[in-house]
Amino acid sequence: MTPPQVPPRRTRRCPICSRPLPTPGSRFCSDRCASVDLGRWLRGDYAIPVREDPDPEDES
């Protein structure tokens, strides 16, 4: 009986430049990419869409 095949692990990539990550626990490949991501957050490029419920006082 042969052991079950284990699929190869995919290499995680940097979300900014798509290079492979240097260590398994890192989020970015370099300080530059981390700074680019921080700048995008501070400019408001990343946002979670929110649907607000209508205010009942505005309907009257």
C-alpha positions in Angstrom: 0.0 0.0 0.0 1.4 3.4 -1.0 1.1 6.5 1.3 -1.3 9.2 0.2 0.3 11.9 -2.0 0.8 15.3 -0.2 0.3 18.3 -2.5 3.3 20.6 -2.7 3.1 23.8 -0.7 2.6 26.9 -2.7 5.1 29.7 -2.0 3.4 32.7 -0.5 4.0 35.9 -2.3 4.3 39.6 -1.3 0.9 41.3 -1.9 2.6 44.5 -3.2 5.3 43.2 -5.7 4.5 39.4 -5.9 8.0 38.3 -5.0 8.3 35.2 -2.8 8.3 35.9 0.9 11.7 35.5 2.7 10.3 33.7 5.7 7.0 31.8 6.3 5.8 34.3 8.9 6.5 37.5 7.1 3.8 39.6 5.4 6.0 41.5 3.0 9.2 40.8 1.2 10.9 44.0 2.2 10.6 47.2 4.4 9.8 49.1 1.1 6.7 46.9 0.4 5.6 47.3 4.0 5.9 51.1 3.7 4.0 51.1 0.4 1.1 49.1 2.1 1.1 51.5 5.1 0.9 54.5 2.7 -2.1 53.0 0.9 -3.9 52.5 4.3 -3.1 56.1 5.3 -4.3 57.5 2.0 -7.6 55.5 2.3 -7.0 53.3 -0.7 -8.2 50.3 1.3 -11.7 50.6 2.7 -14.3 48.2 3.9 -17.6 49.0 2.3 -20.4 49.7 4.7 -24.1 49.9 4.0 -25.7 52.2 6.6 -29.3 51.7 7.6 -31.5 54.6 6.8 -32.2 57.0 9.7 -35.9 56.8 10.7 -35.9 60.5 11.6 -34.9 61.5 8.1 -37.9 59.7 6.5 -40.5 62.0 8.2 
